[in-house]
């Protein structure tokens, strides 16, 4: 009885959700108030906490993940139609600063900011009036002024007075947050470096990516250090806005009653903030929205070569970020349609994977040689200091380790750590219990087994050959003795990681390669894709 009632209630809820999402497609026929009401209902049905948003007019509000596929589809629809941005534009309903962001009014935007700063005292980054001006959200999508530039601003017709990038510079220099998110969790990168990007929006995104690297300092007590002017080292102040032209951040020094512009590398959090350590955050282009998506997902789907180059080459965006449906940019490129497989965007992604593999192989080679990854000094068999995180890269000393971290190891460390740990494979189940490896030569099915091969011991690494055709067919796995022989299905853990490495091996047309694996005491197999290579690398 109770179960039946719950089913009725659930079916009714689904009907109501479907109705609210369907109404979004008809927004054009509603008044602005009608559009606001419709979008609000849809956001509620997506699981958005409207009370949190209402109580946070200058912040990101509720950024909880959108859990169901149905709700995520509703979010995509809302984003694709632009919510009620168009209605706000045609009816002049933006805030005053929002209007300047829409039309690219540099002088007016600058005047508005000056009018506020004349009435308040330094540090501006801590004044409510300044935050209210720079961060008040606009439209039902809750767009900050910066977000308005890359969403509504890119659709404004070109006029001589329009300078959207100029407005963005003023906002960032005054302290606008480059990390601001809309109601769906989307950043300037989603709007300005996605499928509908323009040269203007990518210019603004570039500024914001650079500003976001040090945005954790904004409004915090900081200390200057490492400056050539040694008299300034140790001075304490409060961090402010970011200047995209000089790549310096403002610091107000209360004791000296002056503002200075300093490179972020020479600014550190002061102990007065409590815990001075800052949790490492992803690069802005890798920040996910409430669907788990990044701009690169959309760029790959639409084949935007210019934007892909901007994200992948200029800013080294990650190809491994998985959305809520477990889809990464790499998986999209590997498993796309025939058109996608032949696209230049797909080739760019694969170039990144090859470069990553090359970097990882070089790092492992350096570790094997025991040479310093930074200065290449030979360290001998037992010499050097090993990175405590990835346990692969070694250095001759602390100085080289710090220098190499900033130069590039910071980006590689986590990947090396994951790759050295390997991927645990599931035992084949169902009708193909203990695996059925398909011979791609004979077409025969060989019943194998998911267990330690003859001659190997638990935790001991042994060589396997992996062989497959595409992302729709299982990968065949076997050792030299063929006493360990099983298959990995397309949806099983490790499939995509192995397929990626396999496709890099051009000697066999990307259909097979060798790598190492091991079994633990419980009988679980772990494969190590990072060890992939040609047969000559191994003993069989």
C-alpha positions in Angstrom: 0.0 0.0 0.0 2.7 2.4 1.1 4.9 1.5 -1.9 2.0 2.0 -4.3 1.4 5.5 -2.8 5.0 6.4 -3.1 4.9 5.3 -6.8 1.9 7.6 -7.4 3.6 10.5 -5.7 6.9 9.9 -7.7 5.1 9.7 -11.0 3.2 12.9 -10.2 6.5 14.6 -9.3 8.1 13.5 -12.6 5.1 14.8 -14.6 5.5 18.2 -12.8 9.2 18.3 -13.5 8.7 17.5 -17.1 6.1 20.3 -17.4 8.4 22.8 -15.8 11.3 21.9 -18.1 9.0 21.9 -21.2 7.8 25.4 -20.3 11.3 26.7 -20.7 11.1 26.0 -24.4 8.3 28.5 -24.7 9.9 31.3 -22.7 9.7 33.8 -25.6 5.9 34.1 -25.3 6.1 35.0 -21.6 6.6 38.4 -20.0 9.8 39.0 -18.1 8.0 38.2 -14.8 6.6 35.1 -16.4 10.0 34.0 -17.6 11.4 34.5 -14.1 8.7 32.5 -12.5 9.1 29.7 -15.1 12.9 29.5 -14.6 12.6 29.6 -10.9 10.2 26.6 -10.9 12.6 24.7 -13.3 15.6 25.5 -11.0 13.7 24.2 -8.0 12.9 21.0 -9.9 16.6 20.6 -10.7 17.2 20.4 -7.0 18.4 24.0 -6.5 18.1 25.4 -3.0 16.4 28.7 -3.9 16.5 30.0 -0.3 20.3 29.8 -0.4 20.4 31.7 -3.6 18.0 34.4 -2.4 20.2 34.9 0.7 23.3 35.3 -1.3 22.8 38.1 -3.8 26.5 38.7 -4.4 27.8 35.1 -4.2 27.6 31.8 -6.1 24.7 30.5 -4.0 23.8 26.8 -4.1 26.4 24.9 -6.2 25.2 21.4 -5.3 25.6 18.9 -8.1 22.5 18.1 -10.3 22.1 14.4 -9.6 19.7 12.9 -12.2 20.0 12.7 -16.0 16.5 14.2 -16.3 17.4 17.2 -14.3 20.7 17.7 -16.1 18.9 17.7 -19.4 16.7 20.5 -18.0 19.8 22.4 -17.0 21.3 22.0 -20.4 18.1 23.3 -22.0 18.1 26.4 -19.7 21.7 27.1 -20.5 21.2 26.6 -24.3 18.3 29.1 -24.5 20.1 31.6 -22.3 17.4 31.8 -19.6 15.9 35.3 -19.6 19.0 37.1 -20.7 17.4 38.2 -24.0 14.3 39.5 -22.2 16.5 41.5 -19.8 18.4 43.0 -22.7 15.4 44.0 -24.8 13.5 45.5 -21.8 16.6 47.2 -20.3 16.2 45.2 -17.1 19.9 44.7 -16.3 21.4 46.5 -13.3 23.2 49.8 -14.1 26.7 48.1 -14.2 25.2 45.1 -15.9 24.0 47.3 -18.7 27.6 48.7 -19.2 28.9 45.1 -19.3 26.3 44.3 -21.9 27.1 47.2 -24.2 30.8 47.5 -23.4 30.6 50.9 -21.9 34.1 51.4 -20.5 33.9 55.1 -19.4 30.5 54.7 -17.7 31.7 51.5 -15.9 34.8 53.3 -14.7 32.8 56.2 -13.4 30.5 53.9 -11.4 33.4 52.3 -9.7 35.1 55.7 -9.0 31.8 57.0 -7.5 31.9 54.1 -5.0 35.6 54.4 -4.1 35.2 58.1 -3.4 32.7 57.2 -0.6 34.6 54.3 1.0 38.1 53.8 2.5 40.8 51.3 1.7 41.1 48.4 1.6 38.4 48.4 -1.0 38.4 44.6 -1.2 36.7 44.4 2.2 34.1 47.1 1.7 30.5 45.9 1.2 29.7 48.7 -1.2 32.4 47.6 -3.6 31.5 43.9 -3.4 27.8 44.8 -4.0 28.7 46.7 -7.1 31.1 44.1 -8.6 29.3 40.9 -7.6 25.5 41.5 -7.6 24.0 38.8 -9.7 21.8 39.7 -12.7 19.0 37.8 -14.5 17.5 34.4 -13.4 20.8 32.8 -14.3 22.5 34.8 -11.5 25.2 36.3 -13.7 27.9 38.5 -12.2 29.0 41.6 -14.2 32.0 39.6 -15.6 29.7 36.7 -16.6 27.4 39.2 -18.3 30.2 40.3 -20.6 30.9 36.8 -22.0 27.2 35.9 -22.1 25.0 38.9 -23.1 27.9 41.1 -24.2 29.1 38.8 -27.0 25.7 39.2 -28.7 25.7 43.0 -28.6 26.1 44.6 -32.0 29.5 46.2 -32.7 29.6 49.9 -32.1 32.7 52.2 -31.9 32.2 52.8 -28.2 31.9 49.2 -27.3 34.9 47.7 -25.5 33.9 44.6 -23.6 37.4 43.5 -22.9 38.1 47.0 -21.6 35.2 46.7 -19.1 36.5 43.3 -18.0 40.0 44.8 -17.3 38.4 47.5 -15.1 36.3 45.0 -13.2 39.2 42.7 -12.5 41.5 45.5 -11.5 38.8 46.8 -9.1 38.5 43.3 -7.6 35.7 41.5 -9.5 35.9 37.7 -8.9 37.3 35.8 -11.9 35.9 32.6 -10.4 32.2 33.7 -10.2 29.7 31.0 -11.1 26.1 31.3 -12.3 23.1 29.4 -11.0 24.2 26.3 -13.0 27.8 26.5 -11.8 29.1 27.9 -15.1 32.1 30.2 -15.1 33.4 32.7 -17.7 35.1 29.7 -19.3 31.8 27.9 -20.0 30.4 31.0 -21.5 33.4 32.5 -23.1 35.5 29.5 -24.2 32.7 27.1 -25.2 31.0 26.3 -28.5 29.8 30.0 -28.9 33.1 31.6 -28.1 34.2 34.8 -29.9 37.6 36.4 -30.0 36.4 39.0 -27.4 35.2 36.3 -25.0 38.4 34.3 -25.3 40.3 37.5 -24.5 38.2 38.0 -21.4 38.6 34.3 -20.4 42.4 34.6 -20.8 42.4 37.5 -18.3 40.2 35.6 -15.9 42.3 32.4 -16.0 45.4 34.5 -15.1 43.6 36.4 -12.4 42.1 33.2 -10.9 45.6 31.8 -10.2 45.9 34.3 -7.3 42.2 34.9 -6.5 42.6 33.1 -3.2 44.6 36.1 -2.0 41.8 38.6 -2.6 40.6 40.3 0.6 43.0 38.4 2.8 45.8 39.5 5.1 49.1 39.1 3.1 52.8 39.6 3.4 55.3 40.8 0.7 58.4 38.7 0.2 61.1 38.0 -2.4 61.1 41.5 -3.7 64.3 43.2 -5.1 63.5 46.1 -2.9 64.3 44.4 0.3 62.9 47.2 2.4 59.4 46.1 1.3 59.9 42.5 2.2 57.9 41.6 5.3 55.4 44.5 4.9 51.8 43.4 5.6 48.6 44.4 3.9 45.4 43.4 2.3 45.2 41.9 -1.2 43.0 43.6 -3.8 42.2 43.4 -7.5 44.3 42.0 -10.4 45.7 44.0 -13.4 45.6 41.8 -16.5 48.1 44.1 -18.3 50.9 44.0 -15.7 49.8 40.7 -14.2 50.2 42.3 -10.7 47.8 42.3 -7.8 47.0 45.3 -5.6 48.0 45.2 -2.0 47.0 48.0 0.4 49.6 48.6 3.1 47.7 50.2 6.1 50.8 51.2 8.0 52.1 53.1 5.0 48.6 54.1 3.9 49.3 53.3 0.2 48.4 50.8 -2.4 51.1 48.9 -4.3 50.9 46.5 -7.3 52.9 43.4 -6.8 53.4 40.1 -8.7 51.4 37.3 -7.1 54.6 35.3 -6.7 55.8 38.0 -4.2 52.6 37.8 -2.1 51.8 35.2 0.5 49.1 34.7 3.0 49.9 36.1 6.4 49.6 34.1 9.6 46.8 36.3 10.7 44.5 34.4 8.4 44.8 31.4 10.7 45.7 28.4 8.5 47.9 30.0 5.9 47.9 26.9 3.7 45.5 27.1 0.7 43.8 24.1 -0.7 45.0 23.6 -4.3 42.3 24.4 -6.8 42.0 23.5 -10.4 42.9 25.9 -13.2 39.8 28.0 -14.0 39.2 26.2 -17.4 39.1 22.9 -15.4 36.4 24.1 -12.9 33.3 22.0 -13.3 29.7 23.3 -13.3 26.8 21.6 -11.5 26.7 19.0 -14.2 30.3 18.2 -13.8 31.1 19.7 -17.2 33.9 21.9 -18.3 34.1 24.1 -21.4 36.2 21.5 -23.3 33.3 19.0 -23.3 31.2 21.4 -25.4 34.2 22.5 -27.6 34.9 18.9 -28.5 31.3 18.2 -29.2 31.0 21.1 -31.6 34.5 20.8 -33.1 35.6 24.3 -32.4 39.3 24.1 -33.4 40.2 27.7 -32.4 38.8 27.3 -28.9 40.3 23.8 -28.5 43.7 25.3 -29.3 43.1 28.1 -26.8 42.2 25.6 -24.0 44.5 22.7 -24.8 47.6 24.4 -26.0 47.6 27.9 -24.4 46.1 26.9 -21.1 46.8 23.2 -20.8 43.2 22.3 -19.9 42.8 18.8 -18.6 41.4 16.1 -21.0 40.6 13.8 -18.0 37.8 15.8 -16.2 34.7 13.6 -16.0 31.2 15.0 -15.9 28.3 13.5 -13.9 27.8 11.0 -16.7 31.5 9.9 -16.4 32.4 11.4 -19.8 35.8 13.0 -20.2 37.1 15.1 -23.1 39.4 12.2 -23.8 36.6 9.6 -23.9 34.6 11.9 -26.2 37.6 12.0 -28.6 38.3 8.3 -28.5 34.7 7.1 -28.8 33.2 9.8 -31.1 31.4 9.4 -34.4 33.3 9.1 -37.7 33.2 12.8 -38.2 34.6 13.4 -34.7 37.3 10.8 -35.1 38.6 12.6 -38.2 38.4 16.1 -36.7 41.3 18.3 -35.9 40.0 18.8 -32.4 40.2 15.0 -31.8 43.8 15.1 -33.1 44.6 17.9 -30.7 43.3 15.8 -27.8 45.3 12.7 -28.9 48.4 14.9 -29.3 48.0 15.9 -25.6 47.7 12.2 -24.6 50.9 11.4 -26.5 52.7 14.4 -24.9 51.5 13.3 -21.5 52.8 9.8 -22.1 56.1 11.2 -23.3 56.5 13.4 -20.2 55.6 10.5 -17.9 58.0 8.1 -19.7 60.8 10.7 -19.4 60.0 11.2 -15.7 60.2 7.5 -15.1 63.4 7.2 -17.1 64.9 10.0 -15.0 63.9 8.3 -11.8 65.4 5.0 -13.1 68.6 6.7 -13.9 68.4 8.5 -10.5 69.1 11.8 -12.1 67.7 15.1 -10.9 64.5 15.9 -12.8 65.4 19.6 -12.6 69.1 19.9 -13.3 69.8 16.4 -14.7 72.6 15.8 -12.3 73.4 12.1 -11.9 72.5 10.9 -8.4 73.7 7.3 -8.4 71.6 4.3 -7.3 70.8 5.5 -3.8 71.2 9.2 -4.2 68.6 12.0 -4.5 65.4 13.0 -2.8 62.2 11.3 -4.0 58.9 13.3 -4.5 56.8 12.1 -1.5 53.6 12.3 -3.5 54.2 10.5 -6.8 57.2 8.5 -5.6 58.6 8.6 -9.1 60.5 11.8 -9.7 63.7 12.4 -7.8 65.9 15.5 -7.2 69.3 16.4 -6.0 67.9 18.7 -3.3 65.1 20.9 -2.0 66.0 23.8 -4.2 65.7 21.8 -7.4 62.4 20.2 -6.2 60.8 23.6 -5.5 62.0 24.9 -8.9 60.7 21.9 -10.8 57.4 21.9 -9.0 56.7 25.4 -10.4 58.1 24.6 -13.8 55.8 21.7 -14.5 55.9 18.8 -12.0 52.9 20.3 -10.2 50.7 19.4 -13.2 52.3 15.9 -13.6 52.6 14.8 -10.0 49.0 13.8 -9.5 48.9 12.0 -12.9 52.1 10.1 -12.1 50.8 9.1 -8.7 47.6 7.7 -10.2 49.4 5.9 -13.0 52.0 4.3 -10.7 49.1 3.1 -8.6 47.5 1.3 -11.6 43.9 0.5 -12.2 42.1 -2.4 -10.5 40.2 -4.7 -12.9 36.9 -6.5 -12.1 36.7 -10.2 -12.6 34.6 -11.0 -15.7 31.1 -12.2 -14.8 27.9 -13.4 -16.2 27.9 -15.7 -19.2 31.6 -15.1 -19.7 32.6 -16.0 -16.1 36.4 -16.0 -15.7 36.6 -14.4 -19.1 36.3 -15.4 -22.6 39.1 -13.9 -24.7 38.2 -13.5 -28.4 41.0 -14.3 -30.9 40.8 -11.5 -33.5 42.7 -13.7 -35.9 40.6 -16.9 -35.7 37.4 -15.5 -34.3 37.4 -18.4 -31.8 36.5 -17.9 -28.1 39.1 -19.2 -25.7 37.9 -19.8 -22.2 40.6 -18.4 -20.0 40.9 -17.5 -16.3 41.2 -14.3 -14.2 44.0 -15.4 -11.9 47.8 -15.2 -11.3 49.7 -16.8 -14.2 52.0 -19.8 -13.7 55.3 -18.8 -12.2 54.2 -15.5 -10.7 53.5 -14.6 -7.1 51.0 -12.3 -5.4 52.0 -8.6 -5.9 54.6 -9.5 -8.4 54.3 -7.6 -11.7 54.3 -9.6 -14.9 53.9 -8.7 -18.6 50.6 -8.9 -20.3 49.6 -8.3 -23.9 46.4 -6.3 -24.5 44.6 -6.4 -27.8 41.4 -4.9 -29.1 39.6 -3.3 -32.1 37.6 -0.3 -30.9 35.7 1.1 -27.9 32.7 -1.2 -28.6 34.5 -4.5 -28.4 36.2 -6.1 -25.3 39.9 -5.9 -24.8 41.7 -9.3 -24.7 44.3 -9.7 -22.0 46.8 -12.6 -21.7 50.3 -13.3 -20.4 53.0 -15.2 -22.2 52.1 -18.6 -20.7 48.4 -18.0 -21.5 47.5 -19.3 -18.0 46.1 -15.8 -17.3 43.7 -14.9 -20.1 40.5 -12.9 -19.8 38.7 -9.9 -21.4 37.7 -6.4 -20.3 34.4 -5.1 -21.4 33.8 -1.5 -22.6 32.1 -0.4 -19.4 34.5 -2.1 -17.0 37.1 -0.2 -14.9 40.4 0.1 -16.8 39.0 -0.3 -20.2 39.4 3.3 -21.3 42.8 3.7 -19.7 44.2 0.6 -21.5 42.5 1.5 -24.8 44.1 5.0 -24.6 47.6 3.6 -24.2 46.9 0.9 -26.8 46.0 3.5 -29.5 49.2 5.3 -29.0 51.2 2.3 -30.2 51.4 3.0 -33.9 53.6 0.0 -34.5 50.5 -2.2 -34.4 48.0 0.4 -35.7 46.8 1.2 -32.2 45.3 -2.3 -31.7 47.7 -3.9 -29.2 50.5 -3.2 -26.9 52.3 -4.6 -23.8 52.1 -3.5 -20.2 52.5 -4.8 -16.7 49.9 -6.3 -14.3 49.8 -8.0 -10.9 47.4 -9.9 -8.7 47.1 -9.3 -4.9 46.5 -11.9 -2.2 42.7 -11.6 -2.7 42.9 -12.4 -6.4 42.3 -8.9 -7.7 44.2 -7.9 -10.8 45.8 -4.4 -11.2 47.0 -3.2 -14.6 49.5 -0.4 -15.0 48.8 1.5 -18.3 51.7 3.8 -17.7 54.1 0.9 -18.3 52.8 0.4 -21.9 55.3 -0.1 -24.6 56.4 -2.2 -27.6 57.5 -5.9 -27.3 61.2 -5.0 -27.4 60.8 -3.3 -24.1 59.9 -6.6 -22.5 61.2 -10.1 -22.4 58.6 -11.7 -24.7 
